[in-house]
């Protein structure tokens, strides 16, 4: 594939990262333990990402984060470099551990990532600091691409206790993937469905 902005992307320019630190308080279980039809959600996610990316990072909150069973030749588990900083800390950690120019980031409780949508985000990444889906006034910063060069600004925010991803995005050169284009690739917007409650988990079993 070519790496020239709109026409395609070079796989070696990208790493995938799955943020696997959610405690799942409303679920009553850690989010890495989620399963649908007996299959771990994290395994489903990894299977999709492995068809696109040469390297996948699983970002946990601590060293003993229970992710070892999901690792392999192309899948590596890492722990937050600045613990207790929420999703922004996970994104920062992924950028630090990555050796590629860009990192696609998603959460571990999103069981239906659409490969076509992920590829479109990657195609649009060149020349931007982030590519973020947007539906109306809502953005999806946990299903987005970030340039590794932004990690310094993330670290400053984390050390200052400024943890809101939306505020960081306001500072970046961002390309927004708009609703109409998203719908052409994922008509039901299933890529953004996430599991926060027992009802969500029940709904996830019926795509």
Helices and strands as residue ranges (DSSP letters): G 11-13, E 14-19, G 31-33, E 35-36, E 39-40, H 41-50, E 56-60, G 68-70, E 75-79, H 86-97, E 102-107, H 115-123, E 130-135, E 138-147, G 148-150, H 151-159, H 165-171, E 174-177, H 179-185, G 190-192, H 198-204
